[in-house]
Amino acid sequence: MFVSLEIVCQVMIGVCGLATLFLVTAKDPGMRKLASPMGLLAQPFWIYTTYLHEQWGVLVLTMIYAVRWGQVFIREWIR
């Protein structure tokens, strides 16, 4: 059975988005720390989907989200 890349992207956006929502609102600081990698994981799927559908405004917003998740990741995991 063939599954299109678009379907994979939509599933990953949904899974990562829900996981990020639950992680960022968790009471446990260790769980909250996992929100940034999960948020970053979703960004390539968002970028591909918005580019494919020529949603330029959402693509710009997605790039901003990616930069911000990257900043949070660096703060939480690197420093």
RAUR-V141705 format. One record per run of one state. SS is the DSSP state (a for helix, b for strand, c for the rest). FROM is the first residue (numbers start at 1). LEN is the number of residues. Records with the same first field share a line. If there is no record, write none. Layout:
SS->FROM-LEN, FROM-LEN
This chain:
c->1-4, 25-4, 34-1, 53-3, 79-1
a->5-20, 29-5, 35-18, 56-23
